[in-house]
Amino acid sequence: MRGYNTLKQFSKDYWLYKTAKEMDPGREEGETITSILKKRIDDRLKNATKQFRNMLKKRNYSKLDLVLIAVHDNSGRTEDFEKFIKECFDTEVASFEHYKKVLASNAFRTGRLKKIYNFIPYMIETKRDFEIFIKMKHGIPKQELSVIMNYICKDKWKRWLHELMEQDKLVCRNGRYYI
């Protein structure tokens, strides 16, 4: 079987796999459409062209990065970050471990996941940007804020948080931050 030449080929195969998985979750044993497509993806990754492998190596992409890119490119409109995570990891609940995986991925760090930047900026460097982010995420839970900020912001975010609370611009109610 021929391997992948481009990311677009992987994206199409992965989207086909996800669609088949939604339509026919399959059985535990025996040949199913999803198992055949999964095997096809693995085989094509193993037999990928030298150019494709060099691109992955140059950008330091893992299989998770490829999956994130495939979901990003094939999903029509991303409504929020949590829905994107649920779609990527096929879960009903987006845990903070999933947040960490996406934010730490090279696909996110290299700017490849542009639709996500509407919800979570690539980097927050100023106090003003921090305020805007909290306003945008109206009622963001404490734990979610700390996970996100640890990846996209320098150490200053905790100081900014305390300054905003002292100035009474930021309020913490029921474990959520409001401006």
JOSUL-V774093 format. One record per helix or strand of 3 or more residues. SS is the DSSP state (h for helix, s for strand). FROM is the first residue (numbers start at 1). TO is the last residue. If there is no record, write none. Layout:
SS:FROM:TO
SS:FROM:TO
This chain:
h:7:23
h:33:46
h:50:59
h:63:74
h:81:89
h:96:104
h:106:109
h:114:118
h:127:136
h:142:152
h:156:166
s:171:173
s:176:178
